[in-house]
Amino acid sequence: MNLSQLKTQYLEYLEIEKDRSQKTIENYDHYIQRFLDWSKVKSPVDITDGLVRSYRLYLNRLNDEKGKSLKKITQNYHVIALRNFLKFLAKRDIKTLTAEKVELGKTEGRQIDFLEIEEVERMFDAAGGRDPKSLRDRAILELLFSSGLRVSELVSLDRDQINLRTGEFSVRGKGGKVRVVFVSSEAKKFLEYYLDKRGDMDPALFARIGVKRLEERKISRGLRLTPRTIQRVVKYYATKAGIVKDVHPHTLRHSFATDLIANGADIRSVQEMLGHSSVTTTQIYTHVTNKQLKEVHKAFHGKRRK
């Protein structure tokens, strides 16, 4: 059995045994296929330590279509995918390079981009109209900031999934993990305004507006907004609000977590609300919002200066 066939079996293993999301499987397919296309090897036994080192050098020198080199963390994603593929082969008793011989490269500390609360408010004000589209967009912005939802989680929401009476609902996130999501009073208010204006019967919580022809609905598979549309909505109102930062839907997720930590929320609670598997992932927010360290600096720095 050649490596291409084994890759297909590995992706099926991720889907069935590991219950990985479709997006994760697509990413692993891309990363492993890049290695196979570059190396031209056909058999697992041809994967050697020297070959992997050469591949890592290739990734480090590779430029994308914009002429930019791959980020270290992106390079590591490729290596992680290859290493996990090798582990799968070893589990199948297929002779190949030992996964433990493939080490990850050192990456830079992760940079978190978030909005100050004043910038968030400016974005909300920018979506201040009372027409159906403005109300929908304001509800999107409010819910993203209120809940810390990922964009994929947001677009998958249905109307009957949201309980505005209790202000909370469940969402299935990465790895199939279910968590409770909370809706602020402001987000609840604008969701109610928006839903009151809806004149269609589409189950999607956030839907396209102004699509009346049945043929258009069929082509678009309903009225549900796509992640790309949400990205455009967020960018539009960030620009309209005069925010010069590169703002994405995930920026509002970062802002949600940063705001909680800055106001004294404990790290474990924030971890649960974000749906992180490990608290280590959540700890990045303490580095940018460590209120205690700021107070220590203010109290003790420069006291001997005249």
N, C-alpha and C positions, 0 to 999 in steps of 0.2 A: 504494500500500500504506500503510495507516494505522499509527500507532505501536503499537497493540495487536498487530497481526500481526508487526511488526518485533521487538517484545519477545519474542514466541514464537520467532521465528527466532534471536534472540540467545541465548535460554536453550538452544535445541538446539545452537547453536554451542559454548556452554560445555560441554555434555555430550559432544559428539562430538569436536570439534577440540581443546578444552582439557582434556578428561578431568577436569572438576571433579566433586567429590563431590555427591551428591544434596542434602545439607544446604546446601552453598554455593549451588547452583542455587535452592533454595527461598528462601534469604536474598536473593539478587539479585532474584528474582521479587517478593518483598515490598517491597524498597526501591524498585524501579523503578515498581511498581504504585502505591505511595503517591504518587510524583511525578505519574503520569498521572492519578490520581483527583483530586489537588489542583489541577493545572494545567488540566485539561479540554481540553488541546490534542490534536489528532488527527493533525497532520502534523509531520514532523521540522523543517520550515522555520520552524515557529512557536516552536521552542525558542530563546529569545534570552538574552543575557547578563542583561538586566533581569529576565526571568522567573526565572532561576536564583537571582539575588540575593533576590528576593521569597520564593522557596521556602526558601532557607536561613534567612531571617528567620522564616518559618512554623515550621520545624523547631526553631529556637532558643526559640520561645515555646510549643511544643507540650507538653502534659502527657499522661502516660499515664493508664490507668484508676485508678491510685492517687493521681493528682494530682501526680506527680513529673515534672519536666522531663526531657527526653532528655539523657543525658550527651553531652559534646562528642565523645567517641569514637564514640558511636552516630550522632550527626549526621554525622560524617565517613564512616561506613560508607554512609549514604545517598548522600552526594556522590560517593564512590568508585564506587559502582554506577552512578550516572548518568553519570559521566565515562567509565567503561569502555564503557557503552552507546553513548555518542557516538563513541568511537573505532571501535566496530564499524560504526556507520553510515557513518563517513568511509571505512572500508576498503571498504565496499560502494558508494562514490561517491555516497552519498545526501547531499544538501545539508542541513546543519544547523549548530548552533553548534559551533565548534571546541573540542575537549575541553581544550586547553591554556589556554583562557580560564576554566576552572572550577578555582579554587584551593581547597585544603583549609584548614580553619580550624585555628588553633593549639589543641592539646590539652594538658591538664595531664599531668604526669608520672604514669606508671602506678603504681598502688598494688598491691603484692603482699602478699597475706595468706598467711601460712604458720604452721605449728605448731612450737613448740620441741620438741626431742626428748623432753622430759619429758611434754609433752602427747600426743605420739604414743604413748608407752608407756602412758599412762593410757587412751587409747582402746583399745589392744590388750587391756589388762587388763579393760576393761569387757565385752569379748567373750570372756570366759574360760570359758564353759561347754563341755561335752563332748557336748551333743546335736547332731544334724546341722545345725540352723539356726545355732547358735553357731559351730560349726566352719566352716561355709560363710562366715559373716560375717567371722570372724577371718581366713580365707584371703583374702577380698576386700580387707580393710584392709591386710594384710601385703603383698599383691601390688601394690596401688596405691602404697604407700610404697616398696616395693623396686624398682619398675620405672619409675615416673613415667608410667604409661599414662594416656591420656585415657579418659574413661568410655565413649566410643563404641568405643574399641579394646578395652576390657576386656570389654564385653558381647558382642562379636563373636567372642571366643575359643572355640575348640573344644577338647575334651579331648585329641584326638590331635595338637594343635598344640603342646602344652607338653612339652618334654623335661626332666623332672625329674632325669634322670641327669646331663646336662651343665649344667643350671641356666640355660639360655638358649633363646630361641626368636625367630622373626621375626614382625613385625607390620606390616601395611600401614596407614600413618597418613594424615594430610592430604595431598591432592594425589597420592595413590597411591604415596607414597614408602615404601619398605620399609626397616626398620631392625632391628637386633638389640636384644633386650630381655633383661635379666639378672634372675635370681631369687635373692634372698638365701637363706641357709641356713634362716632362720626362716620365710620365706614358703614355701620348699620343704617344710618340715616340716608346716606347717598345710595346705598343699594336699594332701599325702599323707594326712593325717588325714581331711580332708573327703572326698576321692575314695574312700577306703576305706569310708566310710559311705554312699556313693551306692548306691541300689538300683534306679535306672532306667537306661535305655539311650539317653537323649537325648544327642546329640553336644555340646551346649553345656557349656562348662566350669562356668559358674555357672548353676544352674537352680533353679526353684521347688521347694519341698519340701512333701510331703504331698498332691500332686495325683495321684490314683489313677485317676480316671475318664477313659476315652479321650475322651469328649465334651469334657471340660474342656481336655484337651491340644490337641484340634483347634481349639477356640475361641481358645486362647492361642497357636496356631501353635507348639506345642512347649512346652518348659519354660524356655526361655532367659529370663533376667532382662532387664528393660528398663533404660535409663539412669535413668528416674525411680525405679525400685526401688532402684538403687545409691545414688542421692542420699538416699533415705529411710534406708537402712542407715547411711550415713556420719553423717547428722544425728542419728540415734538414739543411736549410740555416743558421739558428741561430747557430746551432752546428758547421757547417762548418766555420762560421765567428768567432768562438771562444767566443761566448757570453755564459756566464755561467747562465744567468737568464733563468727561465722557460718561454719560449716565445710561445705564441699562436696567432692565427689570431686577437683575441680581443686585444692583446698587441699592435698591430699596430694601432688599432682604438684608444686606449688610447694615443698612441704616437702622432697620428694625432691631437687629441684635445689638448694635452699638448703643442705641438709645436705652435699651433695657439694662445693659451693663453699666452705663454711665449713671443711671438712676438707682443703682444699688441692687439689681437683680442678681441672684446667685448663679454661678456658672452652670450648675447641673440643671436648673430650671430652663435656662436659655438653650442648653443642649437638647432638652426634650422638645421645646417649642420649635427648634430648627429641624429636628429629626436627624441629628447627627448620631452616627453609630458610636463614635468615640468622643470623649470630652476634649481630647487633644485637638481635634478639629475646631472646637468652639473656643479654645483658649486664645486663638489669634485675636479675638475681639478684646481681650483684657489688655493686650499690648498697646492698643490704640486708645483705650478709654480708662486707663488705670487712674481713677480719681484719687485713690489713697496716695500714690506716688506724687501726684501733682500737689497735694496738700503738704506732703513732707518737704518737697522742694520749696514751696512757698514759705513754710515755717522756718526752715533751717538754712537756706542758701543765702549767702552774701551778708550774713549778720555782722561780720567784722568790718565791712566797708564803711567808711566815714561818709 
